[in-house]
Amino acid sequence: MKKEGKQKLIETLKKELESATGIYFLDFTGLSAQEMSKLRTAMRNEHVKIKVVKNIVAKFTLENLKLNNLLCFLDGPTAISYVYENPIIPSKIIKDFEKEKVIRAKGGFIEGNLCSPEEIQELALLPTRDVLLQKLLFSLLNPLYRLQNTLRSPLQGLAVAFSQISKDKS
């Protein structure tokens, strides 16, 4: 690849990575073309981008972004996965593919924090945002429902008593 082509690739990757909320570095050694296609499809379905670039291109891109602390992840074949919305989603996909021993996470940079492979695995265990919101909503509404039932119970008892009295008088 000529110098102009590399420079254009560096600029494109820089634009894409600077607004990413999560960047993951993956080792794909031994990955077949079919498995890589499967990984790309899984990532694409969750709106996650994945690119395989030469380490020198990734190095220049990270240096341009002043992310020199991420250069340690550029050892051997490296795929860069990044997302603009929920930064946890790629960790879940990576975990699924790690079960099959297809890929290995080298590390990541999530919302300004450097993450080790172990931390990426821990992130994958977190429930999704929707599940957390449901749990929060339930925990907020549960006391209200209990209060409603507590207040309704004596009234129901009173209504039953009046009903019983009216039946007795009839």
Secondary structure, 3 states (H helix, E strand, C coil): CCHHHHHHHHHHHHHHHHCCCEEEEEECCCCCHHHHHHHHHHHHHCCCEEEECCHHHHHHHHHHCCCHHHHHHCCCCEEEEEECCCCCHHHHHHHHHHHCCCCEEEEEEECCEEECHHHHHHHHHCCCHHHHHHHHHHHHHHHHHHHHHHHHHHHHHHHHHHHHHHHHHC
